[in-house]
């Protein structure tokens, strides 16, 4: 089978913040389940911090995850720059 062609979606049932979601993925279902588990833990942690409604908790969780993504993207960009410099240094011998 060609690796570039996505397989048929697999249905995955997850629970996040006491809500059940029926999702689908063309990837590894366990990765989707792990992502849901992490979001559930994050939202539960935020909920313990105060009397907030589910919508505010979801926004705070999304902001936290967006910040983590931003930091990871910055780190990846720094690594790409370092690799490019290393490649240039190797080419110059």
N, CA, C and O of each residue as an XYZ file, in Angstrom:
372
protein
N       0.845     -1.193      0.000
C       0.000      0.000      0.000
C       0.880      1.242      0.000
O       1.904      1.283      0.681
N       0.482      2.250     -0.760
C       1.229      3.501     -0.857
C       1.121      4.269      0.452
O       0.016      4.515      0.935
N       2.263      4.654      1.033
C       2.294      5.332      2.326
C       1.717      6.743      2.257
O       1.361      7.310      3.290
N       1.616      7.324      1.048
C       1.107      8.684      0.939
C      -0.420      8.739      0.892
O      -1.004      9.810      1.059
N      -1.067      7.598      0.669
C      -2.519      7.551      0.612
C      -3.047      7.223      2.002
O      -2.731      6.170      2.555
N      -3.864      8.137      2.581
C      -4.379      7.858      3.922
C      -5.324      6.665      3.897
O      -6.053      6.458      2.927
N      -5.305      5.883      4.972
C      -6.205      4.750      5.074
C      -7.598      5.244      5.435
O      -7.799      6.425      5.721
N      -8.539      4.340      5.419
C      -9.901      4.693      5.810
C      -9.913      5.144      7.255
O      -9.185      4.593      8.082
N     -10.731      6.141      7.574
C     -10.788      6.622      8.960
C     -11.249      5.534      9.927
O     -12.100      4.705      9.606
N     -10.666      5.563     11.104
C     -11.025      4.644     12.182
C     -11.790      5.457     13.214
O     -11.343      6.529     13.621
N     -12.923      4.958     13.633
C     -13.729      5.665     14.633
C     -13.153      5.404     16.017
O     -12.801      4.276     16.362
N     -13.067      6.476     16.801
C     -12.507      6.403     18.154
C     -13.457      7.155     19.082
O     -13.874      8.275     18.790
N     -13.786      6.526     20.189
C     -14.655      7.158     21.195
C     -13.778      7.575     22.367
O     -13.086      6.749     22.964
N     -13.814      8.870     22.690
C     -13.015      9.391     23.793
C     -13.905     10.215     24.720
O     -14.979     10.677     24.334
N     -13.430     10.385     25.949
C     -14.129     11.226     26.911
C     -13.187     12.329     27.355
O     -12.068     12.077     27.803
N     -13.668     13.562     27.220
C     -12.902     14.725     27.641
C     -13.809     15.580     28.517
O     -14.871     16.029     28.088
N     -13.374     15.792     29.735
C     -14.093     16.636     30.686
C     -15.548     16.177     30.822
O     -16.488     16.969     30.762
N     -15.686     14.860     31.008
C     -16.980     14.199     31.212
C     -17.921     14.275     30.015
O     -19.126     14.072     30.163
N     -17.391     14.561     28.841
C     -18.180     14.578     27.615
C     -17.611     13.532     26.664
O     -16.397     13.446     26.478
N     -18.489     12.745     26.069
C     -18.063     11.705     25.134
C     -18.047     12.282     23.726
O     -18.986     12.960     23.311
N     -16.978     12.007     23.001
C     -16.830     12.449     21.621
C     -16.528     11.248     20.741
O     -15.669     10.428     21.068
N     -17.231     11.148     19.630
C     -16.959     10.128     18.628
C     -16.156     10.798     17.525
O     -16.677     11.624     16.775
N     -14.898     10.438     17.435
C     -13.981     11.054     16.489
C     -13.527     10.017     15.480
O     -13.825      8.832     15.627
N     -12.820     10.447     14.472
C     -12.216      9.510     13.527
C     -10.808      9.977     13.206
O     -10.492     11.165     13.257
N      -9.974      9.003     12.874
C      -8.582      9.296     12.550
C      -8.100      8.341     11.469
O      -8.560      7.203     11.382
N      -7.186      8.807     10.661
C      -6.530      7.923      9.704
C      -5.187      7.478     10.256
O      -4.466      6.707      9.622
N      -4.859      7.971     11.440
C      -3.605      7.603     12.098
C      -3.828      6.517     13.130
O      -4.788      5.749     13.062
N      -2.926      6.474     14.077
C      -2.976      5.491     15.150
C      -4.032      5.917     16.172
O      -3.901      6.987     16.766
N      -5.064      5.116     16.390
C      -6.113      5.494     17.345
C      -5.577      5.745     18.754
O      -6.120      6.575     19.482
N      -4.526      5.039     19.140
C      -3.982      5.231     20.486
C      -3.388      6.633     20.645
O      -3.375      7.171     21.752
N      -2.901      7.225     19.565
C      -2.386      8.592     19.635
C      -3.520      9.582     19.862
O      -3.365     10.534     20.627
N      -4.655      9.372     19.211
C      -5.817     10.229     19.428
C      -6.333     10.066     20.858
O      -6.699     11.046     21.506
N      -6.358      8.837     21.339
C      -6.786      8.583     22.719
C      -5.848      9.257     23.714
O      -6.302      9.808     24.716
N      -4.556      9.219     23.449
C      -3.575      9.866     24.329
C      -3.767     11.382     24.315
O      -3.681     12.024     25.363
N      -4.022     11.954     23.153
C      -4.274     13.397     23.071
C      -5.511     13.762     23.878
O      -5.507     14.755     24.606
N      -6.558     12.974     23.755
C      -7.785     13.231     24.515
C      -7.524     13.126     26.011
O      -8.034     13.928     26.793
N      -6.731     12.140     26.406
C      -6.401     11.972     27.827
C      -5.661     13.196     28.350
O      -5.940     13.669     29.452
N      -4.719     13.707     27.565
C      -3.950     14.877     27.986
C      -4.826     16.121     28.088
O      -4.678     16.909     29.022
N      -5.742     16.301     27.127
C      -6.656     17.444     27.183
C      -7.571     17.307     28.393
O      -7.826     18.288     29.093
N      -8.065     16.101     28.644
C      -8.924     15.868     29.806
C      -8.186     16.206     31.098
O      -8.738     16.877     31.970
N      -6.952     15.750     31.224
C      -6.162     16.049     32.430
C      -5.932     17.551     32.583
O      -6.027     18.088     33.686
N      -5.629     18.224     31.478
C      -5.392     19.668     31.527
C      -6.662     20.408     31.952
O      -6.612     21.288     32.812
N      -7.783     20.056     31.359
C      -9.036     20.726     31.708
C      -9.428     20.447     33.154
O      -9.919     21.336     33.849
N      -9.213     19.227     33.604
C      -9.518     18.891     34.999
C      -8.629     19.676     35.948
O      -9.085     20.132     36.996
N      -7.372     19.835     35.590
C      -6.434     20.602     36.405
C      -6.862     22.065     36.488
O      -6.819     22.668     37.560
N      -7.269     22.628     35.365
C      -7.729     24.022     35.344
C      -8.996     24.157     36.182
O      -9.155     25.138     36.907
N      -9.888     23.191     36.090
C     -11.159     23.243     36.837
C     -10.934     23.237     38.342
O     -11.704     23.840     39.091
N      -9.883     22.557     38.785
C      -9.577     22.522     40.222
C      -9.135     23.893     40.733
O      -9.170     24.149     41.937
N      -8.725     24.761     39.835
C      -8.202     26.058     40.232
C      -9.257     27.109     40.525
O      -8.922     28.186     41.019
N     -10.504     26.834     40.239
C     -11.522     27.847     40.505
C     -12.879     27.442     39.994
O     -13.048     26.364     39.426
N     -13.835     28.302     40.197
C     -15.216     28.045     39.809
C     -15.461     28.630     38.416
O     -16.001     29.728     38.283
N     -15.056     27.883     37.375
C     -15.194     28.343     35.999
C     -16.150     27.431     35.243
O     -16.260     26.244     35.549
N     -16.845     27.992     34.250
C     -17.706     27.139     33.433
C     -16.859     26.397     32.399
O     -15.707     26.751     32.150
N     -17.447     25.375     31.813
C     -16.718     24.501     30.882
C     -16.155     25.269     29.689
O     -15.067     24.956     29.206
N     -16.889     26.271     29.214
C     -16.402     27.056     28.080
C     -15.120     27.806     28.398
O     -14.195     27.830     27.587
N     -15.060     28.412     29.565
C     -13.842     29.141     29.973
C     -12.685     28.166     30.194
O     -11.539     28.455     29.849
N     -13.000     27.022     30.766
C     -11.965     26.007     30.985
C     -11.394     25.550     29.644
O     -10.183     25.388     29.500
N     -12.273     25.344     28.666
C     -11.826     24.915     27.337
C     -10.945     25.978     26.683
O      -9.936     25.648     26.061
N     -11.323     27.263     26.821
C     -10.514     28.342     26.236
C      -9.155     28.416     26.916
O      -8.135     28.569     26.243
N      -9.126     28.312     28.234
C      -7.843     28.338     28.944
C      -6.961     27.156     28.541
O      -5.750     27.308     28.380
N      -7.566     25.986     28.380
C      -6.804     24.810     27.931
C      -6.272     25.034     26.519
O      -5.121     24.709     26.228
N      -7.103     25.587     25.646
C      -6.666     25.864     24.273
C      -5.522     26.874     24.253
O      -4.572     26.718     23.487
N      -5.608     27.904     25.088
C      -4.533     28.895     25.165
C      -3.240     28.260     25.655
O      -2.162     28.558     25.142
N      -3.350     27.382     26.650
C      -2.163     26.696     27.170
C      -1.522     25.833     26.077
O      -0.306     25.858     25.890
N      -2.350     25.071     25.359
C      -1.831     24.205     24.303
C      -1.258     25.019     23.139
O      -0.254     24.628     22.545
N      -1.892     26.144     22.816
C      -1.367     27.006     21.755
C      -0.006     27.566     22.143
O       0.885     27.677     21.301
N       0.156     27.918     23.408
C       1.449     28.424     23.877
C       2.508     27.329     23.813
O       3.647     27.591     23.424
N       2.142     26.100     24.192
C       3.086     24.990     24.088
C       3.490     24.758     22.633
O       4.659     24.499     22.348
N       2.532     24.847     21.714
C       2.821     24.685     20.291
C       3.759     25.774     19.806
O       4.705     25.497     19.068
N       3.503     27.026     20.219
C       4.363     28.145     19.819
C       5.797     27.913     20.273
O       6.739     28.125     19.508
N       5.959     27.478     21.519
C       7.307     27.210     22.039
C       7.984     26.069     21.283
O       9.183     26.124     21.010
N       7.213     25.038     20.947
C       7.775     23.908     20.195
C       8.187     24.345     18.790
O       9.223     23.914     18.283
N       7.380     25.198     18.163
C       7.716     25.697     16.832
C       8.982     26.549     16.871
O       9.818     26.461     15.973
N       9.125     27.372     17.908
C      10.338     28.175     18.052
C      11.553     27.281     18.239
O      12.611     27.531     17.662
N      11.400     26.249     19.037
C      12.502     25.313     19.265
C      12.872     24.588     17.967
O      14.052     24.413     17.664
N      11.867     24.172     17.210
C      12.127     23.495     15.938
C      12.841     24.428     14.961
O      13.729     23.990     14.229
N      12.467     25.701     14.944
C      13.120     26.670     14.060
C      14.585     26.853     14.455
O      15.461     26.948     13.594
N      14.845     26.901     15.769
C      16.244     27.025     16.224
C      17.052     25.794     15.816
O      18.203     25.914     15.396
N      16.448     24.613     15.940
C      17.139     23.381     15.541
C      17.412     23.365     14.042
O      18.485     22.944     13.610
N      16.443     23.823     13.242
C      16.649     23.879     11.796
C      17.798     24.815     11.450
O      18.617     24.500     10.587
N      17.863     25.951     12.110
C      18.946     26.907     11.881
C      20.290     26.279     12.247
O      21.262     26.411     11.502
N      20.345     25.600     13.385
C      21.585     24.956     13.821
C      22.000     23.867     12.840
O      23.185     23.738     12.532
N      21.049     23.082     12.345
C      21.365     22.025     11.376
C      21.861     22.616     10.064
O      22.798     22.096      9.458
N      21.232     23.708      9.625
C      21.661     24.358      8.388
C      23.094     24.863      8.532
O      23.901     24.709      7.614
N      23.415     25.463      9.677
C      24.781     25.955      9.908
C      25.766     24.801      9.966
O      26.880     24.904      9.452
N      25.362     23.713     10.583
C      26.230     22.545     10.652
C      26.476     21.967      9.258
O      27.607     21.619      8.922
N      25.427     21.866      8.452
C      25.581     21.391      7.076
C      26.523     22.286      6.282
O      27.363     21.800      5.525
N      26.376     23.614      6.463
C      27.258     24.558      5.776
C      28.709     24.384      6.225
O      29.626     24.431      5.405
N      28.911     24.185      7.509
C      30.269     23.999      8.041
C      30.878     22.717      7.497
O      32.067     22.681      7.182
N      30.074     21.663      7.384
C      30.585     20.386      6.858
C      30.935     20.526      5.387
O      31.960     20.011      4.942
N      30.094     21.220      4.626
C      30.353     21.420      3.204
C      31.625     22.220      2.965
O      32.334     21.980      1.988
N      31.924     23.181      3.861
C      33.111     23.990      3.702
C      34.377     23.221      4.109
O      35.500     23.621      3.802
N      34.152     22.120      4.801
C      35.210     21.197      5.145
C      36.146     21.648      6.155
O      37.075     20.920      6.505
